[in-house]
Amino acid sequence: MDEKKAAILSEIPRLRRYARSLLRDRDSADDLVQDCLERALVRLDNWQTGESPRRWLFTIMHHLFIDQMRK
């Protein structure tokens, strides 16, 4: 597994906590995390190597959450 993917995987527990705080539902939160990870992996080139992926991942998740709420 390459370095970028390992860094992203290490953020999953934080992503899950944030998603649960947003949605207050475990299943919906897990779906949001999955959507976030899928989007991040597709757009892996957008992440600046050498930086923590945390801010980038949380931004992706927040935008996905806002989009869901608008629907």
PDB file of N, CA, C, O and CB in Angstrom:
ATOM      1  N   MET A   1       0.862  -1.172   0.000  1.00  0.00           N
ATOM      2  CA  MET A   1       0.000   0.000   0.000  1.00  0.00           C
ATOM      3  C   MET A   1       0.907   1.233   0.000  1.00  0.00           C
ATOM      4  O   MET A   1       1.900   1.291   0.725  1.00  0.00           O
ATOM      5  CB  MET A   1      -0.980  -0.001   1.239  1.00  0.00           C
ATOM      6  N   ASP A   2       0.556   2.181  -0.799  1.00  0.00           N
ATOM      7  CA  ASP A   2       1.430   3.347  -0.862  1.00  0.00           C
ATOM      8  C   ASP A   2       1.198   4.301   0.314  1.00  0.00           C
ATOM      9  O   ASP A   2       0.237   4.169   1.072  1.00  0.00           O
ATOM     10  CB  ASP A   2       1.217   4.086  -2.177  1.00  0.00           C
ATOM     11  N   GLU A   3       2.087   5.234   0.433  1.00  0.00           N
ATOM     12  CA  GLU A   3       2.115   6.164   1.566  1.00  0.00           C
ATOM     13  C   GLU A   3       0.846   7.010   1.689  1.00  0.00           C
ATOM     14  O   GLU A   3       0.338   7.223   2.789  1.00  0.00           O
ATOM     15  CB  GLU A   3       3.309   7.075   1.441  1.00  0.00           C
ATOM     16  N   LYS A   4       0.343   7.486   0.557  1.00  0.00           N
ATOM     17  CA  LYS A   4      -0.864   8.330   0.585  1.00  0.00           C
ATOM     18  C   LYS A   4      -2.074   7.560   1.105  1.00  0.00           C
ATOM     19  O   LYS A   4      -2.816   8.049   1.956  1.00  0.00           O
ATOM     20  CB  LYS A   4      -1.164   8.880  -0.817  1.00  0.00           C
ATOM     21  N   LYS A   5      -2.260   6.362   0.588  1.00  0.00           N
ATOM     22  CA  LYS A   5      -3.419   5.570   1.008  1.00  0.00           C
ATOM     23  C   LYS A   5      -3.327   5.200   2.482  1.00  0.00           C
ATOM     24  O   LYS A   5      -4.335   5.198   3.188  1.00  0.00           O
ATOM     25  CB  LYS A   5      -3.537   4.301   0.157  1.00  0.00           C
ATOM     26  N   ALA A   6      -2.122   4.887   2.948  1.00  0.00           N
ATOM     27  CA  ALA A   6      -1.941   4.563   4.370  1.00  0.00           C
ATOM     28  C   ALA A   6      -2.270   5.770   5.243  1.00  0.00           C
ATOM     29  O   ALA A   6      -2.880   5.616   6.301  1.00  0.00           O
ATOM     30  CB  ALA A   6      -0.495   4.091   4.641  1.00  0.00           C
ATOM     31  N   ALA A   7      -1.876   6.962   4.817  1.00  0.00           N
ATOM     32  CA  ALA A   7      -2.177   8.175   5.582  1.00  0.00           C
ATOM     33  C   ALA A   7      -3.682   8.413   5.636  1.00  0.00           C
ATOM     34  O   ALA A   7      -4.213   8.825   6.667  1.00  0.00           O
ATOM     35  CB  ALA A   7      -1.466   9.396   4.966  1.00  0.00           C
ATOM     36  N   ILE A   8      -4.361   8.155   4.535  1.00  0.00           N
ATOM     37  CA  ILE A   8      -5.819   8.328   4.496  1.00  0.00           C
ATOM     38  C   ILE A   8      -6.499   7.308   5.407  1.00  0.00           C
ATOM     39  O   ILE A   8      -7.411   7.653   6.158  1.00  0.00           O
ATOM     40  CB  ILE A   8      -6.349   8.188   3.047  1.00  0.00           C
ATOM     41  N   LEU A   9      -6.059   6.065   5.339  1.00  0.00           N
ATOM     42  CA  LEU A   9      -6.662   5.030   6.181  1.00  0.00           C
ATOM     43  C   LEU A   9      -6.480   5.326   7.664  1.00  0.00           C
ATOM     44  O   LEU A   9      -7.343   4.975   8.468  1.00  0.00           O
ATOM     45  CB  LEU A   9      -6.064   3.673   5.851  1.00  0.00           C
ATOM     46  N   SER A  10      -5.391   5.954   8.037  1.00  0.00           N
ATOM     47  CA  SER A  10      -5.165   6.268   9.447  1.00  0.00           C
ATOM     48  C   SER A  10      -6.143   7.323   9.968  1.00  0.00           C
ATOM     49  O   SER A  10      -6.301   7.470  11.180  1.00  0.00           O
ATOM     50  CB  SER A  10      -3.737   6.749   9.648  1.00  0.00           C
ATOM     51  N   GLU A  11      -6.791   8.046   9.078  1.00  0.00           N
ATOM     52  CA  GLU A  11      -7.747   9.088   9.475  1.00  0.00           C
ATOM     53  C   GLU A  11      -9.176   8.569   9.635  1.00  0.00           C
ATOM     54  O   GLU A  11     -10.055   9.321  10.055  1.00  0.00           O
ATOM     55  CB  GLU A  11      -7.734  10.201   8.458  1.00  0.00           C
ATOM     56  N   ILE A  12      -9.421   7.316   9.313  1.00  0.00           N
ATOM     57  CA  ILE A  12     -10.788   6.781   9.354  1.00  0.00           C
ATOM     58  C   ILE A  12     -11.454   6.931  10.726  1.00  0.00           C
ATOM     59  O   ILE A  12     -12.614   7.340  10.779  1.00  0.00           O
ATOM     60  CB  ILE A  12     -10.774   5.319   8.962  1.00  0.00           C
ATOM     61  N   PRO A  13     -10.777   6.620  11.839  1.00  0.00           N
ATOM     62  CA  PRO A  13     -11.464   6.801  13.134  1.00  0.00           C
ATOM     63  C   PRO A  13     -11.930   8.240  13.374  1.00  0.00           C
ATOM     64  O   PRO A  13     -13.019   8.455  13.907  1.00  0.00           O
ATOM     65  CB  PRO A  13     -10.542   6.383  14.267  1.00  0.00           C
ATOM     66  N   ARG A  14     -11.122   9.218  12.989  1.00  0.00           N
ATOM     67  CA  ARG A  14     -11.513  10.634  13.153  1.00  0.00           C
ATOM     68  C   ARG A  14     -12.673  10.981  12.226  1.00  0.00           C
ATOM     69  O   ARG A  14     -13.589  11.708  12.610  1.00  0.00           O
ATOM     70  CB  ARG A  14     -10.308  11.574  12.869  1.00  0.00           C
ATOM     71  N   LEU A  15     -12.628  10.459  11.010  1.00  0.00           N
ATOM     72  CA  LEU A  15     -13.719  10.705  10.066  1.00  0.00           C
ATOM     73  C   LEU A  15     -15.025  10.123  10.602  1.00  0.00           C
ATOM     74  O   LEU A  15     -16.079  10.749  10.490  1.00  0.00           O
ATOM     75  CB  LEU A  15     -13.389  10.099   8.682  1.00  0.00           C
ATOM     76  N   ARG A  16     -14.957   8.941  11.177  1.00  0.00           N
ATOM     77  CA  ARG A  16     -16.168   8.316  11.719  1.00  0.00           C
ATOM     78  C   ARG A  16     -16.747   9.131  12.867  1.00  0.00           C
ATOM     79  O   ARG A  16     -17.961   9.316  12.952  1.00  0.00           O
ATOM     80  CB  ARG A  16     -15.867   6.893  12.193  1.00  0.00           C
ATOM     81  N   ARG A  17     -15.884   9.617  13.746  1.00  0.00           N
ATOM     82  CA  ARG A  17     -16.371  10.443  14.868  1.00  0.00           C
ATOM     83  C   ARG A  17     -17.034  11.714  14.360  1.00  0.00           C
ATOM     84  O   ARG A  17     -18.099  12.104  14.837  1.00  0.00           O
ATOM     85  CB  ARG A  17     -15.213  10.803  15.822  1.00  0.00           C
ATOM     86  N   TYR A  18     -16.398  12.353  13.391  1.00  0.00           N
ATOM     87  CA  TYR A  18     -16.954  13.593  12.844  1.00  0.00           C
ATOM     88  C   TYR A  18     -18.293  13.312  12.154  1.00  0.00           C
ATOM     89  O   TYR A  18     -19.254  14.059  12.337  1.00  0.00           O
ATOM     90  CB  TYR A  18     -15.957  14.246  11.847  1.00  0.00           C
ATOM     91  N   ALA A  19     -18.357  12.252  11.374  1.00  0.00           N
ATOM     92  CA  ALA A  19     -19.597  11.912  10.674  1.00  0.00           C
ATOM     93  C   ALA A  19     -20.724  11.613  11.664  1.00  0.00           C
ATOM     94  O   ALA A  19     -21.868  12.016  11.451  1.00  0.00           O
ATOM     95  CB  ALA A  19     -19.374  10.706   9.747  1.00  0.00           C
ATOM     96  N   ARG A  20     -20.398  10.911  12.740  1.00  0.00           N
ATOM     97  CA  ARG A  20     -21.425  10.612  13.751  1.00  0.00           C
ATOM     98  C   ARG A  20     -21.892  11.870  14.468  1.00  0.00           C
ATOM     99  O   ARG A  20     -23.058  11.980  14.846  1.00  0.00           O
ATOM    100  CB  ARG A  20     -20.891   9.608  14.771  1.00  0.00           C
ATOM    101  N   SER A  21     -20.980  12.817  14.655  1.00  0.00           N
ATOM    102  CA  SER A  21     -21.403  14.065  15.304  1.00  0.00           C
ATOM    103  C   SER A  21     -22.306  14.880  14.379  1.00  0.00           C
ATOM    104  O   SER A  21     -23.183  15.608  14.845  1.00  0.00           O
ATOM    105  CB  SER A  21     -20.174  14.903  15.717  1.00  0.00           C
ATOM    106  N   LEU A  22     -22.093  14.758  13.085  1.00  0.00           N
ATOM    107  CA  LEU A  22     -22.935  15.478  12.132  1.00  0.00           C
ATOM    108  C   LEU A  22     -24.311  14.837  11.981  1.00  0.00           C
ATOM    109  O   LEU A  22     -25.322  15.537  11.928  1.00  0.00           O
ATOM    110  CB  LEU A  22     -22.250  15.544  10.782  1.00  0.00           C
ATOM    111  N   LEU A  23     -24.350  13.521  11.913  1.00  0.00           N
ATOM    112  CA  LEU A  23     -25.583  12.833  11.541  1.00  0.00           C
ATOM    113  C   LEU A  23     -26.332  12.174  12.694  1.00  0.00           C
ATOM    114  O   LEU A  23     -27.530  11.916  12.582  1.00  0.00           O
ATOM    115  CB  LEU A  23     -25.273  11.807  10.532  1.00  0.00           C
ATOM    116  N   ARG A  24     -25.651  11.901  13.786  1.00  0.00           N
ATOM    117  CA  ARG A  24     -26.279  11.267  14.951  1.00  0.00           C
ATOM    118  C   ARG A  24     -26.891   9.901  14.637  1.00  0.00           C
ATOM    119  O   ARG A  24     -27.781   9.439  15.351  1.00  0.00           O
ATOM    120  CB  ARG A  24     -27.348  12.175  15.508  1.00  0.00           C
ATOM    121  N   ASP A  25     -26.415   9.257  13.574  1.00  0.00           N
ATOM    122  CA  ASP A  25     -26.903   7.938  13.187  1.00  0.00           C
ATOM    123  C   ASP A  25     -25.716   7.143  12.656  1.00  0.00           C
ATOM    124  O   ASP A  25     -25.060   7.555  11.699  1.00  0.00           O
ATOM    125  CB  ASP A  25     -28.051   8.038  12.116  1.00  0.00           C
ATOM    126  N   ARG A  26     -25.447   6.004  13.282  1.00  0.00           N
ATOM    127  CA  ARG A  26     -24.260   5.216  12.949  1.00  0.00           C
ATOM    128  C   ARG A  26     -24.239   4.776  11.483  1.00  0.00           C
ATOM    129  O   ARG A  26     -23.214   4.916  10.816  1.00  0.00           O
ATOM    130  CB  ARG A  26     -24.185   3.998  13.846  1.00  0.00           C
ATOM    131  N   ASP A  27     -25.345   4.252  10.980  1.00  0.00           N
ATOM    132  CA  ASP A  27     -25.375   3.764   9.605  1.00  0.00           C
ATOM    133  C   ASP A  27     -25.194   4.893   8.598  1.00  0.00           C
ATOM    134  O   ASP A  27     -24.439   4.756   7.636  1.00  0.00           O
ATOM    135  CB  ASP A  27     -26.681   3.039   9.336  1.00  0.00           C
ATOM    136  N   SER A  28     -25.873   5.986   8.813  1.00  0.00           N
ATOM    137  CA  SER A  28     -25.728   7.139   7.917  1.00  0.00           C
ATOM    138  C   SER A  28     -24.313   7.702   7.976  1.00  0.00           C
ATOM    139  O   SER A  28     -23.760   8.122   6.960  1.00  0.00           O
ATOM    140  CB  SER A  28     -26.743   8.233   8.280  1.00  0.00           C
ATOM    141  N   ALA A  29     -23.734   7.707   9.174  1.00  0.00           N
ATOM    142  CA  ALA A  29     -22.363   8.201   9.333  1.00  0.00           C
ATOM    143  C   ALA A  29     -21.381   7.310   8.591  1.00  0.00           C
ATOM    144  O   ALA A  29     -20.464   7.808   7.938  1.00  0.00           O
ATOM    145  CB  ALA A  29     -21.984   8.279  10.817  1.00  0.00           C
ATOM    146  N   ASP A  30     -21.564   5.995   8.683  1.00  0.00           N
ATOM    147  CA  ASP A  30     -20.677   5.083   7.964  1.00  0.00           C
ATOM    148  C   ASP A  30     -20.810   5.262   6.457  1.00  0.00           C
ATOM    149  O   ASP A  30     -19.823   5.161   5.728  1.00  0.00           O
ATOM    150  CB  ASP A  30     -20.978   3.632   8.349  1.00  0.00           C
ATOM    151  N   ASP A  31     -22.020   5.527   5.992  1.00  0.00           N
ATOM    152  CA  ASP A  31     -22.216   5.791   4.563  1.00  0.00           C
ATOM    153  C   ASP A  31     -21.483   7.064   4.144  1.00  0.00           C
ATOM    154  O   ASP A  31     -20.871   7.111   3.077  1.00  0.00           O
ATOM    155  CB  ASP A  31     -23.719   5.912   4.237  1.00  0.00           C
ATOM    156  N   LEU A  32     -21.547   8.087   4.982  1.00  0.00           N
ATOM    157  CA  LEU A  32     -20.868   9.336   4.685  1.00  0.00           C
ATOM    158  C   LEU A  32     -19.351   9.136   4.641  1.00  0.00           C
ATOM    159  O   LEU A  32     -18.678   9.680   3.766  1.00  0.00           O
ATOM    160  CB  LEU A  32     -21.236  10.399   5.723  1.00  0.00           C
ATOM    161  N   VAL A  33     -18.819   8.364   5.574  1.00  0.00           N
ATOM    162  CA  VAL A  33     -17.384   8.072   5.575  1.00  0.00           C
ATOM    163  C   VAL A  33     -16.995   7.333   4.298  1.00  0.00           C
ATOM    164  O   VAL A  33     -15.981   7.645   3.674  1.00  0.00           O
ATOM    165  CB  VAL A  33     -16.996   7.238   6.820  1.00  0.00           C
ATOM    166  N   GLN A  34     -17.800   6.361   3.921  1.00  0.00           N
ATOM    167  CA  GLN A  34     -17.509   5.609   2.700  1.00  0.00           C
ATOM    168  C   GLN A  34     -17.524   6.521   1.477  1.00  0.00           C
ATOM    169  O   GLN A  34     -16.636   6.438   0.628  1.00  0.00           O
ATOM    170  CB  GLN A  34     -18.521   4.472   2.519  1.00  0.00           C
ATOM    171  N   ASP A  35     -18.518   7.383   1.386  1.00  0.00           N
ATOM    172  CA  ASP A  35     -18.588   8.321   0.262  1.00  0.00           C
ATOM    173  C   ASP A  35     -17.369   9.233   0.243  1.00  0.00           C
ATOM    174  O   ASP A  35     -16.817   9.526  -0.818  1.00  0.00           O
ATOM    175  CB  ASP A  35     -19.874   9.159   0.338  1.00  0.00           C
ATOM    176  N   CYS A  36     -16.959   9.674   1.411  1.00  0.00           N
ATOM    177  CA  CYS A  36     -15.793  10.549   1.527  1.00  0.00           C
ATOM    178  C   CYS A  36     -14.528   9.826   1.059  1.00  0.00           C
ATOM    179  O   CYS A  36     -13.738  10.383   0.298  1.00  0.00           O
ATOM    180  CB  CYS A  36     -15.626  11.034   2.981  1.00  0.00           C
ATOM    181  N   LEU A  37     -14.341   8.593   1.514  1.00  0.00           N
ATOM    182  CA  LEU A  37     -13.150   7.833   1.133  1.00  0.00           C
ATOM    183  C   LEU A  37     -13.131   7.527  -0.358  1.00  0.00           C
ATOM    184  O   LEU A  37     -12.080   7.582  -0.997  1.00  0.00           O
ATOM    185  CB  LEU A  37     -13.075   6.535   1.926  1.00  0.00           C
ATOM    186  N   GLU A  38     -14.294   7.205  -0.908  1.00  0.00           N
ATOM    187  CA  GLU A  38     -14.365   6.952  -2.356  1.00  0.00           C
ATOM    188  C   GLU A  38     -13.962   8.191  -3.135  1.00  0.00           C
ATOM    189  O   GLU A  38     -13.176   8.106  -4.079  1.00  0.00           O
ATOM    190  CB  GLU A  38     -15.784   6.511  -2.764  1.00  0.00           C
ATOM    191  N   ARG A  39     -14.491   9.334  -2.751  1.00  0.00           N
ATOM    192  CA  ARG A  39     -14.169  10.577  -3.442  1.00  0.00           C
ATOM    193  C   ARG A  39     -12.684  10.918  -3.278  1.00  0.00           C
ATOM    194  O   ARG A  39     -12.037  11.367  -4.224  1.00  0.00           O
ATOM    195  CB  ARG A  39     -15.045  11.728  -2.910  1.00  0.00           C
ATOM    196  N   ALA A  40     -12.158  10.703  -2.085  1.00  0.00           N
ATOM    197  CA  ALA A  40     -10.746  11.003  -1.832  1.00  0.00           C
ATOM    198  C   ALA A  40      -9.835  10.120  -2.679  1.00  0.00           C
ATOM    199  O   ALA A  40      -8.851  10.598  -3.243  1.00  0.00           O
ATOM    200  CB  ALA A  40     -10.420  10.821  -0.344  1.00  0.00           C
ATOM    201  N   LEU A  41     -10.159   8.841  -2.767  1.00  0.00           N
ATOM    202  CA  LEU A  41      -9.302   7.937  -3.538  1.00  0.00           C
ATOM    203  C   LEU A  41      -9.352   8.244  -5.031  1.00  0.00           C
ATOM    204  O   LEU A  41      -8.347   8.104  -5.728  1.00  0.00           O
ATOM    205  CB  LEU A  41      -9.712   6.490  -3.297  1.00  0.00           C
ATOM    206  N   VAL A  42     -10.509   8.660  -5.520  1.00  0.00           N
ATOM    207  CA  VAL A  42     -10.617   9.033  -6.936  1.00  0.00           C
ATOM    208  C   VAL A  42      -9.820  10.303  -7.218  1.00  0.00           C
ATOM    209  O   VAL A  42      -9.254  10.469  -8.298  1.00  0.00           O
ATOM    210  CB  VAL A  42     -12.097   9.234  -7.335  1.00  0.00           C
ATOM    211  N   ARG A  43      -9.784  11.194  -6.231  1.00  0.00           N
ATOM    212  CA  ARG A  43      -9.104  12.487  -6.405  1.00  0.00           C
ATOM    213  C   ARG A  43      -7.785  12.555  -5.632  1.00  0.00           C
ATOM    214  O   ARG A  43      -7.388  13.624  -5.167  1.00  0.00           O
ATOM    215  CB  ARG A  43     -10.019  13.624  -5.954  1.00  0.00           C
ATOM    216  N   LEU A  44      -7.125  11.438  -5.501  1.00  0.00           N
ATOM    217  CA  LEU A  44      -5.900  11.347  -4.715  1.00  0.00           C
ATOM    218  C   LEU A  44      -4.826  12.327  -5.173  1.00  0.00           C
ATOM    219  O   LEU A  44      -4.018  12.781  -4.362  1.00  0.00           O
ATOM    220  CB  LEU A  44      -5.359   9.947  -4.777  1.00  0.00           C
ATOM    221  N   ASP A  45      -4.809  12.653  -6.438  1.00  0.00           N
ATOM    222  CA  ASP A  45      -3.808  13.584  -6.962  1.00  0.00           C
ATOM    223  C   ASP A  45      -4.023  15.012  -6.472  1.00  0.00           C
ATOM    224  O   ASP A  45      -3.111  15.833  -6.562  1.00  0.00           O
ATOM    225  CB  ASP A  45      -3.824  13.561  -8.475  1.00  0.00           C
ATOM    226  N   ASN A  46      -5.207  15.324  -5.959  1.00  0.00           N
ATOM    227  CA  ASN A  46      -5.480  16.669  -5.452  1.00  0.00           C
ATOM    228  C   ASN A  46      -4.868  16.939  -4.081  1.00  0.00           C
ATOM    229  O   ASN A  46      -4.779  18.088  -3.647  1.00  0.00           O
ATOM    230  CB  ASN A  46      -6.962  16.889  -5.384  1.00  0.00           C
ATOM    231  N   TRP A  47      -4.448  15.876  -3.404  1.00  0.00           N
ATOM    232  CA  TRP A  47      -3.874  16.023  -2.074  1.00  0.00           C
ATOM    233  C   TRP A  47      -2.384  16.304  -2.187  1.00  0.00           C
ATOM    234  O   TRP A  47      -1.669  15.622  -2.920  1.00  0.00           O
ATOM    235  CB  TRP A  47      -4.127  14.762  -1.222  1.00  0.00           C
ATOM    236  N   GLN A  48      -1.923  17.309  -1.457  1.00  0.00           N
ATOM    237  CA  GLN A  48      -0.514  17.696  -1.443  1.00  0.00           C
ATOM    238  C   GLN A  48       0.284  16.688  -0.619  1.00  0.00           C
ATOM    239  O   GLN A  48       0.074  16.566   0.587  1.00  0.00           O
ATOM    240  CB  GLN A  48      -0.338  19.131  -0.873  1.00  0.00           C
ATOM    241  N   THR A  49       1.190  15.972  -1.260  1.00  0.00           N
ATOM    242  CA  THR A  49       2.034  15.020  -0.550  1.00  0.00           C
ATOM    243  C   THR A  49       2.880  15.754   0.488  1.00  0.00           C
ATOM    244  O   THR A  49       3.349  16.867   0.248  1.00  0.00           O
ATOM    245  CB  THR A  49       2.935  14.242  -1.538  1.00  0.00           C
ATOM    246  N   GLY A  50       3.065  15.129   1.622  1.00  0.00           N
ATOM    247  CA  GLY A  50       3.852  15.734   2.685  1.00  0.00           C
ATOM    248  C   GLY A  50       2.997  16.395   3.749  1.00  0.00           C
ATOM    249  O   GLY A  50       3.473  16.635   4.859  1.00  0.00           O
ATOM    250  N   GLU A  51       1.770  16.687   3.440  1.00  0.00           N
ATOM    251  CA  GLU A  51       0.838  17.263   4.410  1.00  0.00           C
ATOM    252  C   GLU A  51      -0.057  16.162   4.954  1.00  0.00           C
ATOM    253  O   GLU A  51      -0.255  15.131   4.312  1.00  0.00           O
ATOM    254  CB  GLU A  51      -0.011  18.394   3.769  1.00  0.00           C
ATOM    255  N   SER A  52      -0.591  16.391   6.140  1.00  0.00           N
ATOM    256  CA  SER A  52      -1.580  15.469   6.681  1.00  0.00           C
ATOM    257  C   SER A  52      -2.837  15.566   5.820  1.00  0.00           C
ATOM    258  O   SER A  52      -3.229  16.662   5.421  1.00  0.00           O
ATOM    259  CB  SER A  52      -1.894  15.785   8.186  1.00  0.00           C
ATOM    260  N   PRO A  53      -3.468  14.433   5.533  1.00  0.00           N
ATOM    261  CA  PRO A  53      -4.685  14.480   4.717  1.00  0.00           C
ATOM    262  C   PRO A  53      -5.926  14.897   5.507  1.00  0.00           C
ATOM    263  O   PRO A  53      -7.014  15.002   4.941  1.00  0.00           O
ATOM    264  CB  PRO A  53      -4.926  13.131   4.089  1.00  0.00           C
ATOM    265  N   ARG A  54      -5.768  15.133   6.803  1.00  0.00           N
ATOM    266  CA  ARG A  54      -6.931  15.369   7.668  1.00  0.00           C
ATOM    267  C   ARG A  54      -7.801  16.528   7.188  1.00  0.00           C
ATOM    268  O   ARG A  54      -9.008  16.357   7.011  1.00  0.00           O
ATOM    269  CB  ARG A  54      -6.471  15.639   9.085  1.00  0.00           C
ATOM    270  N   ARG A  55      -7.219  17.683   6.979  1.00  0.00           N
ATOM    271  CA  ARG A  55      -8.019  18.853   6.579  1.00  0.00           C
ATOM    272  C   ARG A  55      -8.693  18.598   5.234  1.00  0.00           C
ATOM    273  O   ARG A  55      -9.860  18.941   5.047  1.00  0.00           O
ATOM    274  CB  ARG A  55      -7.133  20.125   6.501  1.00  0.00           C
ATOM    275  N   TRP A  56      -7.961  17.997   4.300  1.00  0.00           N
ATOM    276  CA  TRP A  56      -8.495  17.690   2.977  1.00  0.00           C
ATOM    277  C   TRP A  56      -9.684  16.728   3.088  1.00  0.00           C
ATOM    278  O   TRP A  56     -10.719  16.949   2.459  1.00  0.00           O
ATOM    279  CB  TRP A  56      -7.394  17.084   2.080  1.00  0.00           C
ATOM    280  N   LEU A  57      -9.541  15.668   3.881  1.00  0.00           N
ATOM    281  CA  LEU A  57     -10.623  14.695   4.050  1.00  0.00           C
ATOM    282  C   LEU A  57     -11.842  15.299   4.748  1.00  0.00           C
ATOM    283  O   LEU A  57     -12.980  15.038   4.359  1.00  0.00           O
ATOM    284  CB  LEU A  57     -10.123  13.497   4.840  1.00  0.00           C
ATOM    285  N   PHE A  58     -11.595  16.101   5.774  1.00  0.00           N
ATOM    286  CA  PHE A  58     -12.715  16.712   6.488  1.00  0.00           C
ATOM    287  C   PHE A  58     -13.444  17.713   5.597  1.00  0.00           C
ATOM    288  O   PHE A  58     -14.660  17.871   5.712  1.00  0.00           O
ATOM    289  CB  PHE A  58     -12.222  17.403   7.768  1.00  0.00           C
ATOM    290  N   THR A  59     -12.729  18.378   4.728  1.00  0.00           N
ATOM    291  CA  THR A  59     -13.373  19.293   3.771  1.00  0.00           C
ATOM    292  C   THR A  59     -14.257  18.516   2.809  1.00  0.00           C
ATOM    293  O   THR A  59     -15.389  18.913   2.534  1.00  0.00           O
ATOM    294  CB  THR A  59     -12.315  20.101   2.984  1.00  0.00           C
ATOM    295  N   ILE A  60     -13.737  17.414   2.303  1.00  0.00           N
ATOM    296  CA  ILE A  60     -14.544  16.562   1.414  1.00  0.00           C
ATOM    297  C   ILE A  60     -15.803  16.108   2.142  1.00  0.00           C
ATOM    298  O   ILE A  60     -16.907  16.201   1.606  1.00  0.00           O
ATOM    299  CB  ILE A  60     -13.724  15.328   0.927  1.00  0.00           C
ATOM    300  N   MET A  61     -15.628  15.615   3.375  1.00  0.00           N
ATOM    301  CA  MET A  61     -16.774  15.111   4.120  1.00  0.00           C
ATOM    302  C   MET A  61     -17.795  16.211   4.404  1.00  0.00           C
ATOM    303  O   MET A  61     -19.000  15.991   4.284  1.00  0.00           O
ATOM    304  CB  MET A  61     -16.311  14.484   5.424  1.00  0.00           C
ATOM    305  N   HIS A  62     -17.317  17.378   4.776  1.00  0.00           N
ATOM    306  CA  HIS A  62     -18.232  18.476   5.072  1.00  0.00           C
ATOM    307  C   HIS A  62     -19.041  18.858   3.832  1.00  0.00           C
ATOM    308  O   HIS A  62     -20.245  19.097   3.930  1.00  0.00           O
ATOM    309  CB  HIS A  62     -17.454  19.694   5.597  1.00  0.00           C
ATOM    310  N   HIS A  63     -18.404  18.916   2.688  1.00  0.00           N
ATOM    311  CA  HIS A  63     -19.120  19.246   1.445  1.00  0.00           C
ATOM    312  C   HIS A  63     -20.135  18.166   1.090  1.00  0.00           C
ATOM    313  O   HIS A  63     -21.238  18.481   0.642  1.00  0.00           O
ATOM    314  CB  HIS A  63     -18.128  19.430   0.287  1.00  0.00           C
ATOM    315  N   LEU A  64     -19.780  16.904   1.282  1.00  0.00           N
ATOM    316  CA  LEU A  64     -20.741  15.829   1.035  1.00  0.00           C
ATOM    317  C   LEU A  64     -21.937  15.945   1.985  1.00  0.00           C
ATOM    318  O   LEU A  64     -23.080  15.749   1.574  1.00  0.00           O
ATOM    319  CB  LEU A  64     -20.061  14.451   1.196  1.00  0.00           C
ATOM    320  N   PHE A  65     -21.673  16.261   3.240  1.00  0.00           N
ATOM    321  CA  PHE A  65     -22.746  16.421   4.224  1.00  0.00           C
ATOM    322  C   PHE A  65     -23.677  17.564   3.825  1.00  0.00           C
ATOM    323  O   PHE A  65     -24.897  17.405   3.854  1.00  0.00           O
ATOM    324  CB  PHE A  65     -22.159  16.678   5.627  1.00  0.00           C
ATOM    325  N   ILE A  66     -23.123  18.698   3.457  1.00  0.00           N
ATOM    326  CA  ILE A  66     -23.933  19.847   3.029  1.00  0.00           C
ATOM    327  C   ILE A  66     -24.778  19.477   1.814  1.00  0.00           C
ATOM    328  O   ILE A  66     -25.960  19.815   1.750  1.00  0.00           O
ATOM    329  CB  ILE A  66     -23.030  21.063   2.703  1.00  0.00           C
ATOM    330  N   ASP A  67     -24.174  18.784   0.852  1.00  0.00           N
ATOM    331  CA  ASP A  67     -24.929  18.359  -0.333  1.00  0.00           C
ATOM    332  C   ASP A  67     -26.086  17.442   0.045  1.00  0.00           C
ATOM    333  O   ASP A  67     -27.173  17.549  -0.523  1.00  0.00           O
ATOM    334  CB  ASP A  67     -24.005  17.648  -1.326  1.00  0.00           C
ATOM    335  N   GLN A  68     -25.861  16.540   1.001  1.00  0.00           N
ATOM    336  CA  GLN A  68     -26.936  15.649   1.450  1.00  0.00           C
ATOM    337  C   GLN A  68     -28.064  16.433   2.122  1.00  0.00           C
ATOM    338  O   GLN A  68     -29.240  16.140   1.905  1.00  0.00           O
ATOM    339  CB  GLN A  68     -26.383  14.593   2.418  1.00  0.00           C
ATOM    340  N   MET A  69     -27.718  17.404   2.917  1.00  0.00           N
ATOM    341  CA  MET A  69     -28.723  18.192   3.632  1.00  0.00           C
ATOM    342  C   MET A  69     -29.554  19.043   2.668  1.00  0.00           C
ATOM    343  O   MET A  69     -30.731  19.303   2.919  1.00  0.00           O
ATOM    344  CB  MET A  69     -28.047  19.090   4.674  1.00  0.00           C
ATOM    345  N   ARG A  70     -28.950  19.463   1.592  1.00  0.00           N
ATOM    346  CA  ARG A  70     -29.676  20.272   0.605  1.00  0.00           C
ATOM    347  C   ARG A  70     -30.725  19.445  -0.142  1.00  0.00           C
ATOM    348  O   ARG A  70     -31.738  19.973  -0.601  1.00  0.00           O
ATOM    349  CB  ARG A  70     -28.693  20.892  -0.396  1.00  0.00           C
ATOM    350  N   LYS A  71     -30.467  18.145  -0.255  1.00  0.00           N
ATOM    351  CA  LYS A  71     -31.416  17.282  -0.962  1.00  0.00           C
ATOM    352  C   LYS A  71     -32.578  17.028  -0.107  1.00  0.00           C
ATOM    353  O   LYS A  71     -33.500  16.321  -0.512  1.00  0.00           O
ATOM    354  CB  LYS A  71     -30.793  15.977  -1.381  1.00  0.00           C
TER     355      LYS A  71
END
